[in-house]
Amino acid sequence: MAETGSETPRKRADARRNAETLLDAAAAAFIASGVNVPVRDIAAQAGVGVGTIYRHYPTRADLIVGVYRHQVEACAAAGPELLATSATPYEALRGWIDLFVDFLVTKHGLAEALQSDDSAFQTLHAYFIERLVPVCEHLLTAATETGEIRSDVKAFELMRGVGNLCIGAGGNPDYDARRMVALLVAGLGR
């Protein structure tokens, strides 16, 4: 009986890792080939069978929502981690904004699907705001309290500004969204 109890957590950890691998592979495939990439390509990249994907995500919309939520959670978890490991709160904020830009690149890969009428996508924007604005606010507050950045910037407006700079790329190879975002973040400093 004790053996069964010890096996359960390991299986759950394995299942969690497999799910993360699958979602990371799907995100990469969506960026490279769009959300209509064949499921067999995602399965091959993740090292799982097609049936595994359909068992966890019965429809393409379910998979897209899964990828989106996974990316939001990774971005949300990174904020406190960066704050704990970075030299300064401002460095943590800059690192988090870089991750946020990476997230937005994936999100824009999903933009067409997210704009559809599919009911599965209707709550995602609220979820995004609910999970990420507090993380950004916490980082801004920490950097403000150390005197590293100005105190009149709100998390939502910063995130919206970063998002607008990322949208500005529009596939133009002469536009470097990451550089523009770095300039924005540098402008926060005192």
N, C-alpha and C positions, 0 to 999 in steps of 0.2 A: 504494500500500500504506500509506503514512503517513497518507493521508486516512482510510482505514478505521479505523486505530488511533485517530485523533483523534475520530472519530465515536462510537466505542463508549462512552467515559466520559460524553459528553453524553447519549446515549440512556439510559444507566444513571441519570444524575442526573434526567433527565426522567421516567423510569419511577418513580424513587423519589418524586419530587414528586407524580406522579399517584396513586401508591399512598397517600401521606399525605393528599392531598385526598379520595380516596375514603373512607379510614378516618375522617377528621374528619367528613365528611358523614354517614357511617353512624352515628357516635357521636351527632351532633346529632339525627339522625332517631330513634335509639333513645330518647334522652332525651325528645323531644317526643311520640313516638307509640308507643313500646314496640318490642320486638325483632321484632314481627310486621309492622312497617311494610313496605309493598310495595317490592320491590327497585327497581322503576321510579322510585319517589320518591327513593330514595337516589341512583340513577344520575343523575336530573335535577339534584339538588342538587350532585352532584360534577361535573357537566358531562361525563359519560361515557355510553357506551351500556350497556345491561343486560348485553350479552355480555361487556363488559370486566369487570364484577363477577363474573360466573360463571366467566370464564377464570381469575381470581385466587382466587376463593372459590366453589368448586363447590356448596357447601351453605350454608344459613343458619348452621349451627353453625360452619362455617369462617370466615364473616364475623364472627360474634360473637367468636370466639377472636382473629381478626385485630385487631378493635377493642380488645379487652381488652389484648392484648399491646402494641399501639401506644400505648395510654394509659399502661401501666406504663413503657414505655421512655421516653416523654416526661417522665414524673414522675422517673424515675431520672436522666435526663440533666440535668434542671433543678437538682438539688442542687449539683453542683460548679460549675455556671454561676453560680448565685446566690451561692455562697460566694466566688467570684472577683470578683463585681461589686457585692455589697452593702457598705454602710458597715461593718457588723459581722457576726460570725458569728450573733449572735442575730437580726439583721434577716434574714439568709439563711434561718435556721430558720423564722422566721415566714412568710416568703414561700413557702418550700417547703411548709409546712403548709397554706397557702391553696391551693396547687396540688393537694396531696393531698386536700383537701376536695372540690375540683372533680372529681378522679378518682373519689372515692367516690360522688359524685352520679351519675356515669355508670355506675359499677359497680352501684349499687343499681338503676339502670334495667335492668341486665342480670341482676339477682339471680334472677329467676324462671327464666330460661334456664340460668343457671349452676348452679341447684339440680337441674336435670333429670338423668336417668340417662345422657345422651349422653356417650360416652367421650371426646369431644373436650375436654370441660370438666374432666376429672378432675385434670389436672396444673396448672391455672391458679392455685390457691391457693398451692401450693408455689413456683411461678414468681414470684408477687406477693411473697411473703416473701423469697425469695432475692434479688430485685432491689431491693426498696425498704427493707428493714430496714437493710442496710449504709449506704445513703445517709442515712437518718435518723440512724443511729449516728455517722456522720462529722460531720454538722452539730451534733449534740448535743456531741460531743467538742470540736469547735472552739469552741463557745460556752462550754463548761465551762472550757476552758483559758484563755479570756480573762476568766473570772470573772463572766460575764454571767448565767449560770444556775446553778442548784443542780446538784450532781454525782450525785445519787442516782436519776436517772430513766433508765430503759432505753428504747431505741428501740422495741422491740416493745410495751411497755406504753403508751408515749405514742401510738403508732399505733393500738393497740386502743382506747384512750380516745377518740381523735378519731373513730374509726369508730363507736363506740357513741353518741357525741353526734350524729353524722350520722344514724344509724338512728333516733334519738329523734324526729326530725321527723315521721316517719310521715304526711306529707301535711298536717300541721296548720299552717295559715297563721300561727298565733300563736306558733309555735316557730321561732326563728332559730338554726339549727345553727351557722352561721358565727360568730355572736356568742358562743355557748357555747364554741366551740373557741378563739376569741380570749381568752376568760377563762381557759381551761385553759392556753394558751400563756403568758399574762401571769403566771400562777402559777408558772411555771418560773423567773422572774427572781429575782435576789437583791435 
